[in-house]
């Protein structure tokens, strides 16, 4: 498959599907970046108090149990 035909296929995707492809490509790129892997490892090894709670994410993203977007 050529780059041009991939571009045409991607252009025809719905916005949600394009975002999924973008996330996949970013993850793929990051997987070969040693610095990214080290930073991610450092984050995983952080003590729990260094992470946001679900409630904090709800506040930041304006989401919550009531299902607001």
C-alpha positions as CSV (number, residue, x, y, z in Angstrom):
1,X,0.0,0.0,0.0
2,X,1.4,3.4,-0.9
3,X,1.6,6.5,1.3
4,X,-0.9,8.2,-1.0
5,X,-3.5,5.5,-0.6
6,X,-3.0,5.4,3.2
7,X,-3.5,9.2,3.2
8,X,-6.7,8.8,1.2
9,X,-8.0,6.1,3.6
10,X,-7.2,8.2,6.6
11,X,-8.9,11.3,5.2
12,X,-12.0,9.2,4.8
13,X,-12.1,8.2,8.5
14,X,-14.5,9.7,10.9
15,X,-12.8,12.1,13.4
16,X,-13.1,9.6,16.3
17,X,-11.3,6.9,14.2
18,X,-8.6,9.4,13.1
19,X,-7.9,10.2,16.8
20,X,-7.5,6.5,17.4
21,X,-5.0,6.2,14.6
22,X,-3.2,9.3,15.9
23,X,-3.0,7.7,19.4
24,X,-1.7,4.5,17.9
25,X,1.0,6.3,15.9
26,X,2.1,8.4,18.9
27,X,2.3,5.2,21.0
28,X,4.3,3.5,18.3
29,X,6.7,6.3,18.0
30,X,7.1,6.6,21.8
31,X,7.8,2.8,22.1
32,X,11.1,3.3,20.2
33,X,12.2,6.4,22.2
34,X,14.4,5.3,25.1
35,X,14.1,8.6,26.8
36,X,10.3,8.3,26.8
37,X,10.5,4.8,28.2
38,X,12.7,6.0,31.0
39,X,10.4,8.9,31.8
40,X,7.4,6.6,31.8
41,X,9.2,4.2,34.1
42,X,10.0,7.0,36.5
43,X,6.3,8.0,36.5
44,X,5.2,4.4,37.2
45,X,7.7,4.2,40.1
46,X,6.3,7.3,41.7
47,X,4.7,6.9,45.1
48,X,0.9,6.9,44.9
49,X,0.5,10.4,46.3
50,X,2.2,11.7,43.1
51,X,-0.8,10.6,41.0
52,X,-4.1,12.4,40.5
53,X,-7.3,10.7,41.9
54,X,-10.3,9.8,39.8
55,X,-12.1,12.7,41.4
56,X,-9.3,15.1,40.4
57,X,-9.5,13.9,36.8
58,X,-13.3,14.4,36.9
59,X,-12.7,17.9,38.1
60,X,-10.1,18.7,35.4
61,X,-12.0,17.1,32.6
62,X,-15.5,18.2,33.7
63,X,-16.7,14.6,33.8
64,X,-18.2,12.6,36.5
65,X,-20.8,10.1,37.6
66,X,-23.6,12.2,36.1
67,X,-22.2,11.5,32.6
68,X,-21.4,15.0,31.6
69,X,-19.1,15.2,28.6
